[in-house]
Structures are given as C-alpha cells and as structure tokens.
C-alpha cells in the first residue's frame, strides 16, 4: 500500500516523500498555510485474497470459500477520500501513516516538520456516517467554541452527522499532541470495523467527501490555533456516549442471498 500510494502521488505530480518506515507525506499547491488530511494504510486482518462485491450501494468481501471477510475499509475508505480531495482541491497536504493499528506506530515516529505550515487537520478514520470524533484517547482535538467549530459543525450537520464522541486512539491524536492547530476525525462510511462483517456504504463515503470539500473550502488556508487538552479536564459539549459500531446484522440478508455475479476482482489487503 505504501509503495502504491507513493507511486500514485508521484504520477499525479504531487510533491511526495516517504520516510524510513513508510509514512507518506504529500503536498499539492503553494500556500503559506495548508489544510491537511490524513488516513492510515494498514488494517487488522492478514493479507489474503478476496473478491470485492458491490450490492445495493454496499461493498463487502468474499473469501475463497464464499464467506464474508474483512476488506480493510478501515482505513482504505479514508485513503480514498484523501486521494479524492487531492484531486479536487488546489492546495492541500495529506499524510498517510503505516502501523496505526499497532498503537500508532507510524504517527508516533512521524516527521513533524511536515506540519509547520499546516493550519488544521482532518482525519477520516471514524466508523459510520453520523459520528464526529471529539477526543482521541483522551486528547481533545478541537475547541468547543470559536471560528473552527462554527464553520465545520453546521456543514457536517447538514450532511447528516449527529453527534460528537470520545474515541479510542488514532493517528490524529499524535498530530494534535505535537501541534497547536485544531483537528477533527469524521465518520468515513465504513461499518463493522475490525470484523469479517466489515462493509462500506458508497453513498455515505461520497457524502463524507462532499462534506469535506465544503469544510476545507470554507475554512480556507488559515491557522486555527488550539492547544489540546489531555485527560478528564477537557471541555464537554454534552454527555457524550460512544454508540455500538458493531451492528453486524446490517448485511446479513445480503450475504445470505445468492451471491451477485458482479465481483470487482481479486484484491489483496496490506
């Protein structure tokens, strides 16, 4: 995946570098201050062949025995969104990390000088399509008042997002810990993460992309300062509860039906 992304971004003409462990840093355009987006390249399941099936606006995987299997949507969906944003926006930075599932191995060793001219960062490593990550492993990502939230929150609400929540660790935590700009992690359209029942809703993935284009356009090339708050002292917006992301009955009827003959080919997870 690291090699694929590096070669892809080079072919597109983006300024692209890779560090010694495989993290990829991409810059498109020329600005004093850049927006930044991020996703991780790894997934939790071993590398095995599978067919990628599309049915009723959903993507899911079938292994060699015809059983549903993980397709690495966490976080290939985030990778796709970042690549689409690089295509569609004139000025943008993107960083793709290795080893997020291994306790943020890649982002813990990132080249932080890449973020010296970043004004804010958006991660696409949140499951579902209604959730906004407010904290990551106890680190507050953005201020609960001010221009940053007043711009992005109404846009996400208009695109169906409904709640802010406290989340386990992901790479945006490391970025926020080491920098003074605001960050946010938003639901990208993948479901049942870390399970064989994982799937993607294509319309929700597109919805996240559309919302993100609007957010970045409206936020512009500005620095939104916020010194993160770590631990139990962060400002609570409300009594935030983490809902169950593992509704594994959603695709049950689909995968138990006769399998549609529209495989998109054999893919390999990294």
C-alpha positions in Angstrom: 0.0 0.0 0.0 2.8 2.4 0.8 4.5 1.7 -2.5 1.2 2.1 -4.4 0.4 5.4 -2.8 3.9 6.8 -3.3 3.9 5.9 -7.0 0.3 7.2 -7.4 1.1 10.6 -5.9 4.3 10.9 -7.9 2.4 10.2 -11.2 -0.1 12.9 -10.3 2.7 15.4 -9.9 2.3 16.0 -6.2 5.3 16.7 -4.0 5.7 13.4 -2.3 8.2 12.0 0.2 8.4 8.7 2.2 10.2 8.3 5.5 12.2 5.2 6.5 9.2 3.3 7.9 6.9 4.0 5.0 4.8 7.0 6.1 4.0 9.2 3.0 3.8 13.0 3.0 2.1 14.8 0.1 1.9 18.5 -0.8 -0.2 19.9 -3.6 0.0 23.6 -4.4 1.8 26.5 -2.9 0.5 28.4 0.1 1.8 29.9 3.3 -0.8 27.8 5.3 -2.2 24.5 4.1 -5.2 22.4 5.1 -4.1 18.8 5.9 -5.9 15.5 5.7 -4.9 12.1 6.9 -5.7 8.3 6.8 -3.8 5.2 7.7 -2.7 2.4 5.3 -2.8 -0.7 7.5 -5.6 -2.9 8.6 -6.0 -5.5 11.3 -6.5 -8.6 9.2 -3.8 -10.7 7.5 -3.2 -10.4 3.8 -5.4 -12.9 1.9 -7.1 -12.8 -1.5 -10.8 -11.9 -1.7 -13.3 -10.8 -4.2 -14.8 -7.4 -3.7 -18.6 -7.4 -4.2 -20.9 -4.5 -4.8 -24.6 -4.9 -4.0 -27.3 -2.3 -3.1 -24.7 0.5 -2.8 -22.5 -1.5 -0.5 -19.1 -3.0 -0.9 -18.1 -6.2 1.0 -15.6 -9.0 0.6 -15.9 -12.7 0.0 -13.1 -15.1 0.6 -12.2 -18.2 -1.4 -14.9 -20.2 0.3 -17.6 -17.6 -0.3 -17.7 -16.3 3.3 -17.8 -12.7 4.1 -14.4 -11.3 5.1 -12.7 -8.1 6.1 -11.8 -5.8 3.1 -9.6 -3.3 5.1 -12.1 -0.5 4.7 -10.6 0.8 8.0 -8.9 2.7 6.6 -8.9 2.3 2.9 -12.0 4.4 2.8 -10.1 7.2 4.4 -7.3 6.8 1.9 -9.7 7.1 -1.0 -11.2 10.3 0.5 -7.8 11.8 0.9 -6.8 11.0 -2.7 -10.1 12.4 -4.0 -9.5 15.6 -2.0 -6.0 15.9 -3.5 -7.6 15.6 -7.0 -10.3 18.1 -6.4 -8.6 20.8 -4.3 -5.9 23.2 -5.4 -3.9 23.5 -2.2 -3.7 20.6 0.2 -1.4 18.5 2.3 -2.0 14.8 3.0 -0.2 12.3 5.2 -0.7 8.5 5.1 0.6 6.5 8.1 1.7 2.9 8.5 1.0 0.9 11.6 -1.9 2.8 13.1 -3.5 -0.5 14.3 -0.2 -1.2 16.1 -0.6 1.5 18.7 0.0 4.4 16.2 3.5 3.1 15.3 3.8 5.2 12.2 2.4 8.5 13.5 4.5 8.1 16.7 7.6 8.3 14.5 6.3 10.9 12.0 8.3 13.8 10.6 6.6 16.7 12.4 8.3 19.4 10.3 5.8 18.5 7.6 3.1 20.2 9.8 5.0 23.5 10.2 2.8 25.3 7.7 -0.5 23.4 8.4 -3.5 25.3 9.7 -5.7 22.4 10.7 -6.0 18.7 10.0 -9.0 16.4 9.2 -8.8 12.6 9.7 -11.0 10.0 8.1 -10.7 7.1 10.5 -14.1 7.2 12.2 -16.6 4.5 11.5 -20.2 5.1 10.4 -21.6 8.2 8.8 -23.0 10.2 11.8 -20.1 10.5 14.2 -17.5 13.2 14.8 -14.5 12.3 16.9 -14.2 15.0 19.6 -11.4 13.3 21.5 -8.8 10.6 20.7 -7.6 8.6 23.7 -8.5 11.5 26.0 -6.8 14.2 23.8 -9.2 17.0 22.9 -8.9 17.6 19.1 -10.7 21.0 18.7 -12.1 23.9 20.7 -15.8 23.8 21.6 -16.2 27.4 20.6 -14.8 29.8 18.0 -14.5 30.0 14.3 -13.3 26.5 13.6 -16.2 24.6 15.1 -18.7 27.3 13.9 -17.6 26.6 10.3 -17.3 22.8 10.2 -20.1 21.8 12.6 -23.1 23.2 10.6 -21.7 21.7 7.4 -21.5 18.2 8.9 -24.9 18.5 10.5 -26.3 19.4 7.0 -24.7 16.2 5.7 -26.3 14.0 8.3 -23.8 14.0 11.1 -25.5 13.9 14.5 -23.1 13.6 17.5 -19.6 14.2 18.8 -18.0 11.4 20.7 -14.9 10.3 22.7 -13.0 7.7 20.7 -10.0 5.3 21.2 -6.7 6.2 19.7 -5.9 7.0 16.1 -3.2 8.9 14.3 -4.9 12.3 14.7 -4.1 12.1 18.4 -0.3 12.2 17.7 -0.7 15.1 15.3 -2.7 17.1 17.8 -0.3 16.3 20.7 2.6 17.8 18.7 1.0 20.8 17.1 -1.0 23.8 18.0 -3.7 23.7 15.3 -7.2 22.2 15.5 -8.1 18.7 14.3 -11.2 16.6 13.8 -11.9 13.0 13.0 -15.1 12.3 11.0 -17.1 9.2 10.0 -16.0 8.0 6.6 -18.7 5.5 5.6 -17.3 2.1 6.7 -19.0 -0.2 9.2 -18.3 -3.2 11.5 -14.7 -2.3 11.6 -12.2 -4.9 12.7 -14.5 -7.8 11.8 -15.2 -10.2 8.9 -18.6 -8.4 8.6 -17.0 -5.1 7.6 -18.6 -3.3 4.7 -18.7 0.2 3.0 -21.7 2.3 2.0 -20.7 4.0 -1.2 -23.2 6.9 -0.9 -22.0 7.6 2.7 -18.4 7.6 1.6 -19.3 10.1 -1.1 -21.3 12.1 1.4 -18.2 12.4 3.6 -16.2 13.5 0.6 -18.8 16.2 -0.3 -18.9 17.5 3.2 -15.1 17.6 3.4 -14.8 19.6 0.2 -17.2 22.2 1.6 -15.5 22.3 5.0 -12.0 22.8 3.6 -13.3 25.4 1.1 -15.0 27.4 3.9 -12.1 27.0 6.4 -9.7 28.2 3.8 -5.9 28.5 4.2 -5.9 29.7 7.8 -4.3 28.6 11.0 -6.9 27.7 13.7 -4.9 27.7 16.9 -5.8 25.4 19.8 -3.6 23.9 22.4 -5.0 20.4 23.1 -6.3 19.4 26.5 -5.3 15.9 27.6 -7.3 13.8 30.1 -10.5 14.4 32.1 -10.2 18.2 32.2 -11.3 18.8 28.5 -14.4 20.8 27.9 -17.5 18.7 27.5 -20.0 19.7 24.8 -22.6 17.3 26.2 -22.7 13.9 27.9 -21.1 12.1 25.0 -21.7 8.4 24.6 -19.9 6.0 22.3 -22.5 4.0 20.4 -22.1 0.4 19.3 -20.3 0.4 15.9 -20.7 -3.3 15.5 -24.2 -3.8 14.1 -23.4 -7.0 12.3 -26.9 -7.7 11.1 -26.9 -4.9 8.6 -25.6 -7.0 5.7 -26.9 -10.4 7.0 -29.7 -10.7 4.4 -27.4 -9.6 1.6 -24.6 -12.1 2.2 -27.0 -14.9 2.9 -28.7 -14.4 -0.5 -27.4 -15.9 -3.7 -24.2 -14.1 -4.3 -24.5 -11.5 -7.1 -22.3 -12.2 -10.1 -20.6 -8.8 -10.2 -17.3 -9.3 -8.5 -14.9 -6.4 -8.9 -11.9 -8.7 -9.0 -9.4 -10.1 -6.5 -7.7 -7.6 -4.2 -5.1 -8.0 -1.6 -5.1 -6.3 1.8 -1.9 -4.7 3.2 
